[in-house]
Amino acid sequence: MTKKILGYVELEWTCPNCHSKNRGKTAVCQSCGAPQPADVQFEQPAQEVLLTQPPPQAVSAPDIHCAYCGTRNPAGSQTCASCGADLSEGTARQQGQVLGTHRPQAAPDVICPACGSANPATARRCSQCNTPLRTEKQETAVAPPPPRKTNPIVYALIGLALFACLAFAFMLFRTEEVVGQVSGVQWTRTIAIEERGPVEYRTWRDQIPANAEIGRCEQRVRTTQSNPAPNAVEVCGTPYTIDTGSGLGQVVQDCYYEVYDDFCRYTVLEWREVDKVTTSASDYAPYWPELRLRPGQREGARQESYEIRFNADGDRYTYTTSSLETFMQCRPNSAWILEVNAFKTVRAISPAR
């Protein structure tokens, strides 16, 4: 992310003595003559007008308040303009605070409290009677709104949901041992049949295999970065104003660059499953099905599944495994220890001693 500087605007500050608005660069109130205290913050004017000439670095750097008399001095000053004190012990104003979204649009007129005349929002004194146009100030403190109370039913529902999740996990992983006897078995064996044919994929052009047939491509954002690049589009956020501590605000935008590239469809020849053959029976003589391949076909992956059924004190359980060795050991009426969870699912089996 890059900060793009659009320009500078003059800020305002409100005199704590008479509540009049003052231009950001003035160090004393133009209405009552009171100096600007160090703790008074700069504010955005109702309408921000970009300065036609960019300010020098010294002007856009934070001002310094004298440690002895509090007078505000421009950045770079060595001695106080008011009392002549050394400013090396002075306090530089804070800078870098985001004041808000840049306000380039014309703001509503301000009504003079003395004569009722309408004045531009940027005016600090009435054009008719020269009365200072003061900012609104609340004389009494406003109590903060009471914290919003959450319905106790919401807490109850959340607690119930957490309890249900914990109970489910407990029932799923907690097991008990049950002794069962083998009552039946069934096995299934499958062989996939593969055929070489076109398969379509999509990826970036420079990642397409050399032997692929390229189809339709379109421009997409592949990455973002802070610096300009070929085939990149600049994307900027809403401009906002930062306090420089000098009475000026720096208007900036957060920008980045979207780099576009070709995202394409392509086709390659690959072996893919087109069919499969299966055999199944309820005995202890599993075998693989016979393959009848056509020209251009080949044998694919083999899969085997063995289902063992148990009776235990009148309850029935089923255990499925891919181990032929375990299956062959599970002879009719042989006794086995079953690890069973609360959902009657058999997690593991072992021979009963």
Contacts in CASP RR format, 6 or more apart in sequence:
PFRMAT RR
TARGET T0000
AUTHOR 0000-0000-0000
METHOD contacts of the structure
MODEL  1
MTKKILGYVELEWTCPNCHSKNRGKTAVCQSCGAPQPADVQFEQPAQEVL
LTQPPPQAVSAPDIHCAYCGTRNPAGSQTCASCGADLSEGTARQQGQVLG
THRPQAAPDVICPACGSANPATARRCSQCNTPLRTEKQETAVAPPPPRKT
NPIVYALIGLALFACLAFAFMLFRTEEVVGQVSGVQWTRTIAIEERGPVE
YRTWRDQIPANAEIGRCEQRVRTTQSNPAPNAVEVCGTPYTIDTGSGLGQ
VVQDCYYEVYDDFCRYTVLEWREVDKVTTSASDYAPYWPELRLRPGQREG
ARQESYEIRFNADGDRYTYTTSSLETFMQCRPNSAWILEVNAFKTVRAIS
PAR
1 226 0 8 1.000
1 254 0 8 1.000
1 255 0 8 1.000
1 256 0 8 1.000
2 226 0 8 1.000
2 227 0 8 1.000
2 254 0 8 1.000
2 255 0 8 1.000
2 256 0 8 1.000
3 252 0 8 1.000
3 253 0 8 1.000
3 254 0 8 1.000
3 255 0 8 1.000
4 236 0 8 1.000
4 252 0 8 1.000
4 253 0 8 1.000
4 254 0 8 1.000
4 255 0 8 1.000
5 250 0 8 1.000
5 251 0 8 1.000
5 252 0 8 1.000
6 50 0 8 1.000
6 102 0 8 1.000
6 239 0 8 1.000
6 251 0 8 1.000
6 252 0 8 1.000
6 253 0 8 1.000
7 50 0 8 1.000
7 51 0 8 1.000
7 54 0 8 1.000
7 250 0 8 1.000
7 251 0 8 1.000
8 50 0 8 1.000
8 51 0 8 1.000
8 54 0 8 1.000
8 55 0 8 1.000
8 60 0 8 1.000
8 244 0 8 1.000
8 248 0 8 1.000
8 249 0 8 1.000
8 250 0 8 1.000
8 251 0 8 1.000
9 44 0 8 1.000
9 45 0 8 1.000
9 48 0 8 1.000
9 49 0 8 1.000
9 50 0 8 1.000
9 51 0 8 1.000
9 102 0 8 1.000
9 241 0 8 1.000
9 248 0 8 1.000
9 249 0 8 1.000
9 251 0 8 1.000
10 23 0 8 1.000
10 24 0 8 1.000
10 25 0 8 1.000
10 45 0 8 1.000
10 49 0 8 1.000
10 51 0 8 1.000
10 247 0 8 1.000
10 248 0 8 1.000
10 249 0 8 1.000
11 24 0 8 1.000
11 42 0 8 1.000
11 43 0 8 1.000
11 44 0 8 1.000
11 45 0 8 1.000
11 99 0 8 1.000
11 241 0 8 1.000
11 243 0 8 1.000
11 247 0 8 1.000
11 248 0 8 1.000
11 249 0 8 1.000
12 21 0 8 1.000
12 22 0 8 1.000
12 23 0 8 1.000
12 24 0 8 1.000
12 42 0 8 1.000
12 43 0 8 1.000
12 44 0 8 1.000
12 45 0 8 1.000
12 124 0 8 1.000
13 21 0 8 1.000
13 22 0 8 1.000
13 24 0 8 1.000
13 36 0 8 1.000
13 40 0 8 1.000
13 41 0 8 1.000
13 42 0 8 1.000
13 43 0 8 1.000
13 247 0 8 1.000
14 20 0 8 1.000
14 21 0 8 1.000
14 22 0 8 1.000
14 40 0 8 1.000
14 43 0 8 1.000
14 135 0 8 1.000
15 21 0 8 1.000
15 22 0 8 1.000
15 29 0 8 1.000
15 31 0 8 1.000
15 32 0 8 1.000
15 34 0 8 1.000
15 36 0 8 1.000
15 40 0 8 1.000
16 34 0 8 1.000
16 37 0 8 1.000
16 40 0 8 1.000
17 29 0 8 1.000
17 32 0 8 1.000
17 34 0 8 1.000
18 29 0 8 1.000
18 31 0 8 1.000
18 32 0 8 1.000
18 34 0 8 1.000
18 132 0 8 1.000
18 134 0 8 1.000
19 134 0 8 1.000
19 135 0 8 1.000
19 137 0 8 1.000
20 29 0 8 1.000
20 30 0 8 1.000
20 31 0 8 1.000
20 32 0 8 1.000
20 124 0 8 1.000
20 132 0 8 1.000
20 133 0 8 1.000
20 134 0 8 1.000
20 135 0 8 1.000
21 124 0 8 1.000
21 132 0 8 1.000
21 133 0 8 1.000
21 134 0 8 1.000
21 135 0 8 1.000
22 29 0 8 1.000
22 30 0 8 1.000
22 31 0 8 1.000
22 36 0 8 1.000
22 124 0 8 1.000
23 30 0 8 1.000
23 124 0 8 1.000
24 42 0 8 1.000
24 247 0 8 1.000
24 248 0 8 1.000
25 246 0 8 1.000
25 247 0 8 1.000
25 248 0 8 1.000
26 36 0 8 1.000
27 35 0 8 1.000
27 36 0 8 1.000
27 63 0 8 1.000
27 71 0 8 1.000
27 72 0 8 1.000
27 73 0 8 1.000
28 34 0 8 1.000
28 35 0 8 1.000
28 36 0 8 1.000
29 35 0 8 1.000
29 36 0 8 1.000
30 124 0 8 1.000
30 132 0 8 1.000
31 132 0 8 1.000
35 70 0 8 1.000
35 71 0 8 1.000
35 72 0 8 1.000
36 72 0 8 1.000
37 70 0 8 1.000
38 65 0 8 1.000
38 70 0 8 1.000
38 72 0 8 1.000
38 91 0 8 1.000
38 93 0 8 1.000
41 243 0 8 1.000
42 99 0 8 1.000
42 243 0 8 1.000
42 245 0 8 1.000
42 247 0 8 1.000
42 249 0 8 1.000
43 99 0 8 1.000
44 99 0 8 1.000
44 100 0 8 1.000
44 103 0 8 1.000
44 241 0 8 1.000
45 103 0 8 1.000
45 121 0 8 1.000
45 122 0 8 1.000
46 103 0 8 1.000
46 107 0 8 1.000
46 108 0 8 1.000
46 110 0 8 1.000
46 121 0 8 1.000
46 122 0 8 1.000
47 103 0 8 1.000
47 104 0 8 1.000
47 105 0 8 1.000
47 106 0 8 1.000
47 107 0 8 1.000
47 120 0 8 1.000
47 121 0 8 1.000
47 122 0 8 1.000
48 102 0 8 1.000
48 103 0 8 1.000
48 104 0 8 1.000
48 241 0 8 1.000
48 251 0 8 1.000
49 104 0 8 1.000
49 122 0 8 1.000
50 104 0 8 1.000
50 251 0 8 1.000
51 248 0 8 1.000
55 246 0 8 1.000
55 248 0 8 1.000
58 74 0 8 1.000
58 75 0 8 1.000
58 76 0 8 1.000
59 74 0 8 1.000
59 75 0 8 1.000
59 246 0 8 1.000
59 248 0 8 1.000
60 244 0 8 1.000
60 246 0 8 1.000
60 248 0 8 1.000
60 249 0 8 1.000
60 250 0 8 1.000
61 75 0 8 1.000
61 76 0 8 1.000
61 95 0 8 1.000
61 244 0 8 1.000
61 245 0 8 1.000
61 246 0 8 1.000
62 75 0 8 1.000
62 92 0 8 1.000
62 93 0 8 1.000
62 94 0 8 1.000
62 95 0 8 1.000
62 244 0 8 1.000
62 245 0 8 1.000
62 246 0 8 1.000
63 72 0 8 1.000
63 73 0 8 1.000
63 74 0 8 1.000
63 75 0 8 1.000
63 92 0 8 1.000
63 93 0 8 1.000
63 245 0 8 1.000
63 246 0 8 1.000
63 247 0 8 1.000
64 72 0 8 1.000
64 73 0 8 1.000
64 74 0 8 1.000
64 75 0 8 1.000
64 76 0 8 1.000
64 77 0 8 1.000
64 87 0 8 1.000
64 90 0 8 1.000
64 91 0 8 1.000
64 92 0 8 1.000
64 93 0 8 1.000
65 71 0 8 1.000
65 72 0 8 1.000
65 73 0 8 1.000
65 90 0 8 1.000
65 91 0 8 1.000
65 92 0 8 1.000
65 93 0 8 1.000
66 72 0 8 1.000
66 73 0 8 1.000
66 80 0 8 1.000
66 82 0 8 1.000
66 83 0 8 1.000
66 85 0 8 1.000
66 87 0 8 1.000
66 90 0 8 1.000
67 85 0 8 1.000
67 87 0 8 1.000
67 89 0 8 1.000
67 90 0 8 1.000
67 91 0 8 1.000
68 80 0 8 1.000
68 83 0 8 1.000
68 85 0 8 1.000
69 80 0 8 1.000
69 82 0 8 1.000
69 83 0 8 1.000
69 85 0 8 1.000
70 80 0 8 1.000
70 82 0 8 1.000
71 80 0 8 1.000
71 81 0 8 1.000
71 82 0 8 1.000
71 83 0 8 1.000
72 93 0 8 1.000
73 80 0 8 1.000
73 81 0 8 1.000
73 87 0 8 1.000
74 246 0 8 1.000
75 92 0 8 1.000
75 246 0 8 1.000
77 87 0 8 1.000
78 86 0 8 1.000
78 87 0 8 1.000
78 88 0 8 1.000
79 85 0 8 1.000
79 86 0 8 1.000
79 87 0 8 1.000
80 86 0 8 1.000
80 87 0 8 1.000
93 245 0 8 1.000
93 246 0 8 1.000
94 243 0 8 1.000
94 245 0 8 1.000
95 242 0 8 1.000
95 243 0 8 1.000
95 244 0 8 1.000
95 245 0 8 1.000
95 246 0 8 1.000
96 242 0 8 1.000
96 243 0 8 1.000
96 244 0 8 1.000
96 245 0 8 1.000
97 242 0 8 1.000
97 243 0 8 1.000
98 240 0 8 1.000
98 241 0 8 1.000
98 242 0 8 1.000
98 243 0 8 1.000
99 240 0 8 1.000
99 241 0 8 1.000
99 242 0 8 1.000
99 243 0 8 1.000
99 249 0 8 1.000
100 240 0 8 1.000
100 241 0 8 1.000
101 238 0 8 1.000
101 239 0 8 1.000
101 240 0 8 1.000
101 241 0 8 1.000
102 238 0 8 1.000
102 239 0 8 1.000
102 240 0 8 1.000
102 241 0 8 1.000
102 251 0 8 1.000
103 241 0 8 1.000
106 121 0 8 1.000
107 121 0 8 1.000
107 122 0 8 1.000
108 121 0 8 1.000
109 118 0 8 1.000
109 119 0 8 1.000
109 120 0 8 1.000
109 121 0 8 1.000
110 118 0 8 1.000
110 119 0 8 1.000
110 120 0 8 1.000
110 121 0 8 1.000
110 123 0 8 1.000
110 133 0 8 1.000
111 117 0 8 1.000
111 118 0 8 1.000
111 119 0 8 1.000
112 118 0 8 1.000
112 119 0 8 1.000
112 126 0 8 1.000
112 128 0 8 1.000
112 129 0 8 1.000
112 131 0 8 1.000
112 133 0 8 1.000
113 131 0 8 1.000
113 133 0 8 1.000
113 134 0 8 1.000
114 126 0 8 1.000
114 129 0 8 1.000
114 131 0 8 1.000
115 126 0 8 1.000
115 128 0 8 1.000
115 129 0 8 1.000
115 131 0 8 1.000
117 126 0 8 1.000
117 127 0 8 1.000
117 128 0 8 1.000
117 129 0 8 1.000
119 126 0 8 1.000
119 127 0 8 1.000
119 133 0 8 1.000
123 133 0 8 1.000
124 132 0 8 1.000
124 133 0 8 1.000
125 131 0 8 1.000
125 132 0 8 1.000
125 133 0 8 1.000
126 132 0 8 1.000
126 133 0 8 1.000
170 342 0 8 1.000
171 341 0 8 1.000
171 342 0 8 1.000
171 343 0 8 1.000
172 341 0 8 1.000
172 342 0 8 1.000
172 343 0 8 1.000
173 341 0 8 1.000
174 341 0 8 1.000
174 342 0 8 1.000
175 339 0 8 1.000
175 340 0 8 1.000
175 341 0 8 1.000
175 347 0 8 1.000
176 339 0 8 1.000
176 340 0 8 1.000
177 337 0 8 1.000
177 338 0 8 1.000
177 339 0 8 1.000
177 340 0 8 1.000
178 312 0 8 1.000
178 313 0 8 1.000
178 315 0 8 1.000
178 317 0 8 1.000
178 337 0 8 1.000
178 338 0 8 1.000
178 340 0 8 1.000
179 312 0 8 1.000
179 335 0 8 1.000
179 336 0 8 1.000
179 337 0 8 1.000
179 338 0 8 1.000
179 352 0 8 1.000
180 310 0 8 1.000
180 311 0 8 1.000
180 312 0 8 1.000
180 317 0 8 1.000
180 335 0 8 1.000
180 336 0 8 1.000
180 337 0 8 1.000
180 338 0 8 1.000
180 352 0 8 1.000
181 310 0 8 1.000
181 311 0 8 1.000
181 312 0 8 1.000
181 333 0 8 1.000
181 334 0 8 1.000
181 335 0 8 1.000
181 336 0 8 1.000
182 308 0 8 1.000
182 309 0 8 1.000
182 310 0 8 1.000
182 330 0 8 1.000
182 331 0 8 1.000
182 332 0 8 1.000
182 333 0 8 1.000
182 334 0 8 1.000
182 336 0 8 1.000
183 309 0 8 1.000
183 310 0 8 1.000
183 311 0 8 1.000
183 316 0 8 1.000
183 332 0 8 1.000
184 282 0 8 1.000
184 308 0 8 1.000
184 309 0 8 1.000
184 332 0 8 1.000
185 282 0 8 1.000
185 283 0 8 1.000
185 284 0 8 1.000
185 306 0 8 1.000
185 307 0 8 1.000
185 308 0 8 1.000
185 309 0 8 1.000
185 327 0 8 1.000
185 330 0 8 1.000
186 280 0 8 1.000
186 281 0 8 1.000
186 282 0 8 1.000
186 306 0 8 1.000
186 307 0 8 1.000
186 309 0 8 1.000
187 280 0 8 1.000
187 281 0 8 1.000
187 282 0 8 1.000
187 283 0 8 1.000
187 286 0 8 1.000
187 304 0 8 1.000
187 305 0 8 1.000
187 306 0 8 1.000
187 307 0 8 1.000
187 327 0 8 1.000
188 278 0 8 1.000
188 279 0 8 1.000
188 280 0 8 1.000
188 304 0 8 1.000
188 305 0 8 1.000
188 306 0 8 1.000
188 307 0 8 1.000
189 278 0 8 1.000
189 279 0 8 1.000
189 280 0 8 1.000
189 286 0 8 1.000
189 287 0 8 1.000
189 288 0 8 1.000
189 289 0 8 1.000
189 302 0 8 1.000
189 303 0 8 1.000
189 304 0 8 1.000
189 305 0 8 1.000
190 276 0 8 1.000
190 277 0 8 1.000
190 278 0 8 1.000
190 289 0 8 1.000
190 302 0 8 1.000
190 303 0 8 1.000
190 304 0 8 1.000
191 276 0 8 1.000
191 277 0 8 1.000
191 288 0 8 1.000
191 289 0 8 1.000
191 291 0 8 1.000
191 299 0 8 1.000
191 300 0 8 1.000
191 301 0 8 1.000
191 302 0 8 1.000
191 303 0 8 1.000
192 273 0 8 1.000
192 275 0 8 1.000
192 276 0 8 1.000
192 299 0 8 1.000
192 300 0 8 1.000
192 301 0 8 1.000
192 302 0 8 1.000
192 303 0 8 1.000
193 273 0 8 1.000
193 274 0 8 1.000
193 275 0 8 1.000
193 276 0 8 1.000
193 277 0 8 1.000
193 291 0 8 1.000
193 293 0 8 1.000
193 297 0 8 1.000
193 298 0 8 1.000
193 299 0 8 1.000
193 300 0 8 1.000
194 271 0 8 1.000
194 272 0 8 1.000
194 273 0 8 1.000
194 274 0 8 1.000
194 297 0 8 1.000
194 298 0 8 1.000
194 299 0 8 1.000
194 300 0 8 1.000
195 271 0 8 1.000
195 272 0 8 1.000
195 274 0 8 1.000
195 296 0 8 1.000
195 297 0 8 1.000
195 298 0 8 1.000
196 269 0 8 1.000
196 270 0 8 1.000
196 271 0 8 1.000
196 272 0 8 1.000
196 296 0 8 1.000
197 269 0 8 1.000
197 270 0 8 1.000
197 271 0 8 1.000
197 272 0 8 1.000
198 267 0 8 1.000
198 268 0 8 1.000
198 269 0 8 1.000
199 267 0 8 1.000
199 268 0 8 1.000
199 269 0 8 1.000
199 270 0 8 1.000
199 272 0 8 1.000
200 265 0 8 1.000
200 266 0 8 1.000
200 267 0 8 1.000
201 265 0 8 1.000
201 266 0 8 1.000
201 267 0 8 1.000
201 268 0 8 1.000
202 263 0 8 1.000
202 264 0 8 1.000
202 265 0 8 1.000
202 266 0 8 1.000
203 263 0 8 1.000
203 264 0 8 1.000
203 266 0 8 1.000
204 222 0 8 1.000
204 261 0 8 1.000
204 262 0 8 1.000
204 263 0 8 1.000
204 264 0 8 1.000
205 214 0 8 1.000
205 217 0 8 1.000
205 261 0 8 1.000
205 262 0 8 1.000
205 263 0 8 1.000
205 264 0 8 1.000
206 261 0 8 1.000
208 214 0 8 1.000
208 264 0 8 1.000
208 266 0 8 1.000
209 266 0 8 1.000
209 268 0 8 1.000
211 268 0 8 1.000
212 266 0 8 1.000
212 267 0 8 1.000
212 268 0 8 1.000
213 266 0 8 1.000
213 267 0 8 1.000
213 268 0 8 1.000
214 264 0 8 1.000
214 265 0 8 1.000
214 266 0 8 1.000
215 264 0 8 1.000
215 265 0 8 1.000
215 266 0 8 1.000
215 267 0 8 1.000
216 264 0 8 1.000
216 265 0 8 1.000
217 262 0 8 1.000
217 263 0 8 1.000
217 264 0 8 1.000
217 265 0 8 1.000
218 262 0 8 1.000
218 263 0 8 1.000
218 264 0 8 1.000
219 260 0 8 1.000
219 261 0 8 1.000
219 262 0 8 1.000
219 263 0 8 1.000
220 260 0 8 1.000
220 261 0 8 1.000
220 263 0 8 1.000
221 258 0 8 1.000
221 259 0 8 1.000
221 260 0 8 1.000
222 259 0 8 1.000
222 260 0 8 1.000
222 261 0 8 1.000
222 263 0 8 1.000
223 259 0 8 1.000
224 256 0 8 1.000
224 257 0 8 1.000
224 258 0 8 1.000
224 259 0 8 1.000
225 232 0 8 1.000
225 256 0 8 1.000
225 257 0 8 1.000
225 259 0 8 1.000
226 256 0 8 1.000
226 257 0 8 1.000
227 257 0 8 1.000
228 234 0 8 1.000
228 257 0 8 1.000
229 257 0 8 1.000
229 259 0 8 1.000
231 259 0 8 1.000
231 260 0 8 1.000
231 261 0 8 1.000
232 257 0 8 1.000
232 258 0 8 1.000
232 259 0 8 1.000
232 260 0 8 1.000
233 257 0 8 1.000
233 258 0 8 1.000
233 260 0 8 1.000
234 255 0 8 1.000
234 256 0 8 1.000
234 257 0 8 1.000
235 255 0 8 1.000
235 256 0 8 1.000
235 257 0 8 1.000
235 258 0 8 1.000
236 253 0 8 1.000
236 254 0 8 1.000
236 255 0 8 1.000
237 253 0 8 1.000
237 254 0 8 1.000
237 255 0 8 1.000
238 253 0 8 1.000
239 251 0 8 1.000
239 252 0 8 1.000
239 253 0 8 1.000
240 251 0 8 1.000
240 252 0 8 1.000
240 253 0 8 1.000
241 249 0 8 1.000
241 250 0 8 1.000
241 251 0 8 1.000
242 249 0 8 1.000
242 250 0 8 1.000
242 251 0 8 1.000
242 252 0 8 1.000
243 249 0 8 1.000
244 250 0 8 1.000
271 298 0 8 1.000
271 300 0 8 1.000
273 300 0 8 1.000
273 301 0 8 1.000
274 297 0 8 1.000
277 289 0 8 1.000
277 290 0 8 1.000
277 291 0 8 1.000
278 289 0 8 1.000
279 286 0 8 1.000
279 287 0 8 1.000
279 288 0 8 1.000
279 289 0 8 1.000
284 327 0 8 1.000
284 328 0 8 1.000
284 331 0 8 1.000
286 304 0 8 1.000
286 306 0 8 1.000
286 324 0 8 1.000
286 327 0 8 1.000
288 302 0 8 1.000
291 299 0 8 1.000
293 299 0 8 1.000
303 322 0 8 1.000
304 322 0 8 1.000
304 324 0 8 1.000
305 320 0 8 1.000
305 321 0 8 1.000
305 322 0 8 1.000
306 320 0 8 1.000
306 321 0 8 1.000
306 322 0 8 1.000
306 323 0 8 1.000
306 324 0 8 1.000
306 326 0 8 1.000
306 327 0 8 1.000
307 318 0 8 1.000
307 319 0 8 1.000
307 320 0 8 1.000
308 318 0 8 1.000
308 319 0 8 1.000
308 320 0 8 1.000
308 321 0 8 1.000
308 327 0 8 1.000
308 330 0 8 1.000
308 349 0 8 1.000
309 316 0 8 1.000
309 317 0 8 1.000
309 318 0 8 1.000
310 316 0 8 1.000
310 317 0 8 1.000
310 318 0 8 1.000
310 319 0 8 1.000
310 336 0 8 1.000
310 338 0 8 1.000
310 346 0 8 1.000
312 338 0 8 1.000
315 344 0 8 1.000
317 338 0 8 1.000
317 340 0 8 1.000
317 344 0 8 1.000
317 346 0 8 1.000
318 346 0 8 1.000
319 338 0 8 1.000
319 346 0 8 1.000
319 349 0 8 1.000
321 327 0 8 1.000
326 349 0 8 1.000
329 351 0 8 1.000
330 336 0 8 1.000
330 349 0 8 1.000
334 351 0 8 1.000
335 351 0 8 1.000
335 352 0 8 1.000
336 349 0 8 1.000
336 350 0 8 1.000
336 351 0 8 1.000
336 352 0 8 1.000
337 349 0 8 1.000
337 350 0 8 1.000
337 351 0 8 1.000
337 352 0 8 1.000
338 346 0 8 1.000
338 348 0 8 1.000
338 349 0 8 1.000
339 346 0 8 1.000
339 347 0 8 1.000
339 348 0 8 1.000
339 349 0 8 1.000
340 346 0 8 1.000
340 347 0 8 1.000
341 347 0 8 1.000
END
